[in-house]
Amino acid sequence: MTDAPTRAQRFAALIGPAARNAGYDGYGSGARLARDAGMSESSVSRMLKGQGIPDLEFWAPLCDTVGVELSDLLAEMGIPLESLRTLSETKQSQVGSRSITPAELADRVGIHDPIGREMLAATIERLKRLEDQDAADETGDDHGGTAARI
């Protein structure tokens, strides 16, 4: 009996061949792919080996780089596109609307794997920090150099 492929293996099975078809093959291809998608070389290496999945923030740039539709990647990862559309169409300004937690978002889009839920929550927190930093930059509120902002 064969075990079902992991999410990371399914991710690699879709992205790996697309990367090769897009010219990311041979010596230095991982470094080029990492640079072009804005990822680290180690993340690309783990991803292509089916040992890890990049943070959600890299999925769209990665898809653009290798020529895969983001909707196809979401489908392969078991994230129904309809669920994301429903969430994006909901306006916070609607009467009675409220923010939802990362756990609620994971439930709504059908992410039940504990690691996937942790990745989603971590990505949301990172994006919130980046938004806060952008807002601070716009107001001139600078509390240190690059190292202080990381």
Number of C-alpha atoms within 10 A of each C-alpha: 3 4 5 8 11 13 18 18 19 17 23 22 17 15 21 21 15 17 22 13 12 14 13 19 15 8 8 10 16 20 17 17 23 19 13 14 19 14 19 14 16 12 17 26 16 15 20 22 15 20 16 18 21 17 14 14 15 13 17 15 16 23 19 13 18 21 14 18 13 16 14 14 18 15 12 15 16 13 18 16 14 10 13 14 11 11 12 10 8 10 10 11 8 8 7 6 10 10 8 8 11 18 14 13 18 19 12 16 18 14 19 12 11 10 10 17 19 14 17 20 17 15 16 16 13 13 13 12 14 14 12 12 17 13 12 13 12 10 9 9 11 12 11 8 8 7 6 8 11 8
